[in-house]
Amino acid sequence: MRARCDVCGSDYDKTFEVRMARKSYIFDTFECAIQFLAPTCAHCSCRIIGHGIEVGGAFYCCAHCAKVSADSDVTAGADSCVAAS
């Protein structure tokens, strides 16, 4: 079965489906899936593809970005480390 990627529109025979928050998405690469689904760091704008840190409702890629932006006392490995989804 061929399907079209929701991000780049590529018609590829090896697409895959991701279901998130009761919605279904089709992608042809992990790159497209990350661009579409991964949250963006509120400080440096990189995509958060692993664990992120949430401070005051904002997501950050690392403790450094959270500390600089949120002016908080965040340290790496803190309890505020959450899976960014």
Secondary structure, DSSP 8 states (H G I E B T S, - for coil): --EE-TTT--EETT-EEEEETTEEEEESSHHHHHHHHS-B-TTT--B--SEEEEETTEEESSHHHHHHHH-S---TT-TTEEE--
